């Protein structure tokens, strides 16, 4: 077994490299996002610099969650390359350590980081994402509108059946667990399926058996556009169904996903996206381990055979392919083509197996 001091040294070097790369990228992302939000809200007089900074802070964790695997990959590559060029790995091999022993500390660190990201950071990210959606809804749903109908950002869609017929609801954003929608457009049809009216409103609040629309504009075929301060649309949906239908999986905490899945199943809405999110979070520690193994392949190649640039490029390409595979598997899982468990775990398991296979080949021939 690797000694405690040497193991702690490898773990510390790896953690430091990952932290530096992660924080550097986060700083860049936050800066770019702040500038982009400033551009989008340039015509909103009520938006202040402090509000933009708060909104950027709330949006940042959702972006950084996707960044973490790459930070682990590049942090591992930097760590192993530096240790190789300083001949520290050569010395470790000289005292009888195998590649499996000196990659164990980084693997353990990556696994613990993944557990922390799933159990602690994800709930914070989900809460911040919900707050960011609320602020964005307040910003883009208030003021600055022009008479008539607008072309809103189509973020959420839901189909409902009521005593008046069928309705299709489009909303830009939601808050309070889906009970309040912003930037709402509703298409109403009678029980026979004939189009009745198109309604656009600044916001919609779910009441007892009806949506309460504020600042509504109603267009009925053959009639002029009518405006109402308050307008009611009948509904049979309850708050729990709205939450499960409209809330994005990224805004649901890891600890709340099981109940969201059960509720979605009971209400008849598809729960695949929540199952996929849950399984992806469970697989995250193992995905980070896969990134460490890929980085170890790069480090072992460097001190044995040389060719730093070419080998690092290969490691970056492998990480990129693993990311593309992850996104492709997630899309297939959301579409119901692949089971969510297979879609979430396939990239992590494949990365670990391929990394271990290459290391076995190079270590033991």
HELIX and SHEET records of a PDB file:
HELIX    1   1 UNK A    4  UNK A   40  1                                  37    
HELIX    2   2 UNK A   49  UNK A   85  1                                  37    
HELIX    3   3 UNK A   88  UNK A   94  1                                   7    
HELIX    4   4 UNK A   99  UNK A  102  1                                   4    
HELIX    5   5 UNK A  104  UNK A  116  1                                  13    
HELIX    6   6 UNK A  117  UNK A  121  3                                   5    
HELIX    7   7 UNK A  122  UNK A  140  1                                  19    
HELIX    8   8 UNK A  239  UNK A  246  1                                   8    
HELIX    9   9 UNK A  249  UNK A  251  5                                   3    
HELIX   10  10 UNK A  254  UNK A  256  5                                   3    
HELIX   11  11 UNK A  257  UNK A  267  1                                  11    
HELIX   12  12 UNK A  272  UNK A  305  1                                  34    
HELIX   13  13 UNK A  308  UNK A  334  1                                  27    
HELIX   14  14 UNK A  340  UNK A  364  1                                  25    
SHEET    1   A 6 UNK A 156  UNK A 162  0                                        
SHEET    2   A 6 UNK A 165  UNK A 175 -1                                        
SHEET    3   A 6 UNK A 180  UNK A 189 -1                                        
SHEET    4   A 6 UNK A 195  UNK A 206 -1                                        
SHEET    5   A 6 UNK A 210  UNK A 220 -1                                        
SHEET    6   A 6 UNK A 226  UNK A 234 -1                                        
END                                                                             
